[in-house]
Amino acid sequence: MDNNWSRRKFLITGAVAGAALGFNPLASWIGKEEADNIKKIVAKCIGIDTHNHMDVPFNREEFKLQHYALASELNSSGLSAICMTFQVDRPKLNYEGEAYERFITSLDEMDQLLIENNLTRALNYKDVKNSVQQKKKFVIQSVEGGHFIEGKLERLEIAYKRGIRHLGLMHDGQTSPPMGDIYTDKPQFNGLTQLGIDTIIECNRLGILVDLAHCNNEAINRAIEVSSKSMIISHTGLNTRLGKDEKMAKMMMPRLISEEQAKTFASAGGVIGVWTHLADTPLEFAENLKAMADVVGTEHICIGTDTKMALPNNVQERFGKKTNYSWGESSEGFLYRVVEAMLKNGFSEKEIIAITGGNYWRVFEKSTSA
């Protein structure tokens, strides 16, 4: 047996057991009656973070030295699942075929990571229901950017067979060949190229949910025209909700969605993920959710934090914010803090259950039923 693998599994399973035996995310935090109500609501949620990064290294030897306590962090969060997301376009790609090499390496490493954490991928809504009934945490495998396709649509079927069920069409760097217009770049393609269109159609055929985060307005509207299934924008926020940090707001502004565009997307059956960026407290985050709900309705929003549930043991916090520490160090798991803030903001239990998972699972079920 691989000694590295054995040691890593021992560390991770030990952490999970500790969490199960001793972690009480609501202890000494709020009154017992309120805490019991929050726990009751969280227990009813099939909570999911629709954009959570698990950026494994592209070097397999480096991966062997890293330990991700994903199961422990997920257990503490109160969520049932994350869309376990990775990207292959950073650092910059240097040659044809490199994106696909990184893609396969990442999936191989995630196979191992899931084994060590005793977690599985849900491939359809039946898997989701089975995991929930068995009280098991799970992941939806997601990739941010179609760079790995490199003009070869047949690779989407390979991705599907490897467990990909959520595809972000674009990311920061342009694909080769291009798929369409990225919201932080100068428009060049009138929304989508033929490859972008063909990718959406093939995802519809296979049963992969299409994510339009990082697409500009023209790309989103073109995607609505060609897709036969509802889609998601997994991580954004309203461009009227800029927070208190002017420098951060200026940087994030191109990544935010207007009220008009949000209404257009929702009217096509889409679901929009609100991220934790530009919110300094759980209450501010709940206010951002409320603002989006006022525009598109509670049935068209979800949570996509753009954080990292678990960082490897040898990477410092500055490389990415951990989900359970979205608003600083705390003994409360992520979803418990969000539900408390949503209750304070006037959301009903039914609305909370929909926003924290129900809306995503609705489009996931339809998208994956090829």
N, C-alpha and C positions, 0 to 999 in steps of 0.2 A: 504493500500500500504506500502511496505517496505521503511522506511524512508531513509536508507542507499542508496537504489537503486535510490530513487527520487532525493536525493541530488547529487549523482554522475552523473545522467543524466543531471541535471541542469548545473553542472560545465562543463561537456563535450560539451553539445550543445552550451553553451555560448562561449566556446573557439572556436568552429567551426564557429559560427556567426562572432566572432571577426576577425578570419582569413579571412573569406570571404569578410568582409567589409573593413578591413584595411591593410591586408598583401600584400605587393608588393615585391616579391622576387628579383626584378631587380632594385628597386629604388636606386638612387645615387650610383650605383655600376659600370656600364659601360656606354658607349655612347648610345644614344637613338636608333640609327640605328642598332647597334650590338645587343642591348637588344631586339629590336623588332624581329630580325631574330631568336634569341634564343627562344623567346616565341613562335614564329611561328612553329619552329621545335618541341618543347616540346608539343605543341598542337596536332601535328600529330602523336606523339608517343603513343602507348599503353604501357607506361613504367611500368616495374615490377622489383622489387628486388626479385630474386628467392630464397634468403635465409635470412629471416629477423626474428629474435627471438621475441617471445612473451611468455616468460617463466612465466606463472601464478603460484601461490603457490599451493602446494598440500593440503594445509589446507583451507577448505572452509570458515571458520570464518575469517581467515586472508585476504582472497580475498575480503570479504565484506567491508573491511576498505581501499581498494586500488582503485585508480581512474586512468584509462588509457585514455589519450586524443588522442586516435589513429586516429580518423577522422580528428582532427585539424592538427596533424603532417603529416598525409598522404596528406591532402589538401595543406599544405605548401611545401611538397617535390617536387611536379610536377609529381610524379608517379601516375599511375592509380591504382596500386595494389601492394600488397606484398604477397609472400608466407609466411603466418603467421605460423611460425614454433615453435614447442615446443619439449622438450625431457623429458624422464622419468627416465633416468639412473643416474642423479646427483641430490641430493647426492646418495651415493651408495645404491643399492637395498639390502634388508635384508632377504626377504622371498618370496617364490613362491606365485604369485598372486598380489604382491605389484605393479609390473609394470603395470598390467592391471587396478588396482585401481587408480593409478596415471593418467593413460591414460583417463579413464572415467571422473575423477574429472576435469582434465584439459579441456576436451571438454565441459563439463557442464559449467565451468566458462567462456570459450570463447563464448559459446552461449549467455551468459549474457552480456559479453563485447561488442559483436557485436550489440546486441539490444540497448545498451546504447549509442553506437556511430552511430546508424542508418546505419550500414554497413551490407552487406550480403556476403555469400560465393558464388563464381562461381563454379558450378558443372560440366560445360562443356563449349565448346567454344560458344555455343549459348548464354549462360548467360554472357560471356565476351562481346560479341558484343552488347547485350541489355544494359549492364551497360555503355559501352562506348557511345552508341547512346544517352542514357539518362544523360550523363555526371555525372555518379555516381561512386564514389570510391568503391572498393570491395577487397576481399581477396581470395586467394587460400589456403585452409587448408592443412597444411603440418606437418608431424611428423618426427623427426630426430632419426632414430633407430627403429628397429622392436622388441624392448624389450617386448612390450605389447602382442605380439603374443604368447610367451611362449610355442611354439610348437603346438599351436592350430590354424591351418590355417583358420578355420571358423571365427576367429576374424577379418580377413581382410574384410569379407563382412560386419561385424558390423561397422568397421571403415569406409567403403565405405558409408554405410547408414547414418553415422554421419557426412559425408561431407569431409572425407579425400580424396584428389585427388593427393597428392604428398607425396611419402614415401621414406625417406632416409633409405636405407637398414641397414646401420651401424652407430654407433656413437663412442664415446670414450671408453665406457665400453662394453665388450662382452655380447651378448644376451645369454639367457639360454632357450633352448639349443643354441649352437653357430650357426651362419649363415655363417661365413666365416672369412677371414683374414682382420683385420683392419690394416691400413697402419702404425700405430704407435706401433704395437705389433709384436712379432716374428711370422713369418708364421707357421701355423700348419695344414691347411686344403686344401692345393693345390688350394687356391682361394675361393671356395664356398663349403659349406656342402650341403647335399640333402635338408635340410630345406631352405637354402638360394636360391637354385634353384627353389624349389616348390613355395616359396614366390614370386619370379619374375614372374613365370608362372601364378600364381593366380592373381597378379596385372595386368598382360596383359589381363586376362580374364575379370576381373571386370571393368577395365578402370581407373587404378591408375598409374600415371607417376612414374617410378622408378628412384631414385636419388642414384648415386654411390659414392658420397662424403664419405670419410673415408674408402673406400675400397682400398686395395693394388692393384698393377698391375695385379697379377694373378686373383684376384677376379673380376676386371673390365673385363679382357679378357674372363673369363668364363661366365660372365653375358652377354657379347656380343653374345656368342655362343648360349645361351639358350633363350634369349629374342626375341620375335616376333615383338617388337616395339622399336623405338628409345628411348634412355634414356638421362639423364642429370647428369653431375657432377656439383652441384650447387655452390660450393665455393672452389676455389683453385687459383693457379697462376703458371706461369712457374718457374721451379727451377733455371732458369738463371736470374730471376728478384728478387734480395734479398734485395733491399733497402739499407739504410745507417746504420741501427741499427744492429750491428753484433749479439748482444744477441738475439734480436727478430728473426733475420734471422736463427740463429741456431735452435731456438725452432720451427720455422715454416717449416723448410726444409723438414721434413718427410711428411708434408701435401701438398707439392707442386708437380706438375706433370712435367714429362720430355717432351721434344719436341716429342720424338718418341712415347710415350704413348698417348700424345694429338692427334697426327696424327692418331693413331690406332682407338681411340675412335670416332674422327670426321668422319673417313672413314666409320664407321658403322651408320652414321646419327646422332651421339650424339652432344649435345650442352654443352659447358663448361662455367661455371660461374667464372668470375674473381672478386676476392674480393678486398676490399679497404685496407686490411692489407698490410704492406710493401710499402705503398705509402703515403708520408707525405703531398702531395698536390694534388688537382684535376688534375693538369697537369701530375704528376707522375703516377696517376691512369690511365689517358688516354694513357700514354706511355706503361703501362702494358697491356692495351687492345690492343694497336697497336702491341706489341710484340707477343701476342697470335694470333692475326689476321694474322700476317705474317707467322705463322706456320700452322694454320688450315683453314684460310679463314674467312672473316667477317660473313659468314652464319652459323658458328658453335660456336659462343661465345655469352655470355649474361652477366648480372651483378648480382652477388650474394654477397652482402656486408658482411654478417655475423655480422651485427649490430642489433640495436633494434630501431624500429620506435618510440615506445612510452614506456617509463619507468613508473612504478606506482609512484604516488605522494610522497610516503614515502620511496623511494629508491634513494640513492645518485648516482651520475654519475659514481663513481668508479665501480659499479656493471655491467656496460655495456655502450658502446658508442652509443649515439643516432644517427640515420642515418643522420638527418639534420645537425649534428655537427661532421660529419666524419673528417673534417679538422679544428676543432676549431670553436669557436663561429662565427656565420655569419647570416646576414639577408637574404641570398639567400638560397632557397630550394635545396635539394640534386641534383635533376636531372638538374636543371638550371646550376649548377656549372659544372656538368659532361659534359653536351652538349657544354658549352663554351670551356672546355678543349679539348674535342674531335675535335671541329672545328679548334682550334689552332694546333692540331696534324695532321690535314690533312684529317680527316674523312669527307666523303660526307654526305649530308642529308639522302640519301637512306641507307647508312651504319649505320648511327646513329639510324635511326628508327628500323632497323633490330636488332642491338646489344642491344638496350635498351628495347626491348620487342618482336619484330617480330619473332626472332628465337625461343624464349621460347614458344610463342603461337603456333608456327608450331608443335612442338613436343607435346605440351599439347593437341592440338586438336586431333592429331593422337592417343595419348595414352588414352584419355578419351572416344574415340569412341569405346566402347567395342564390 
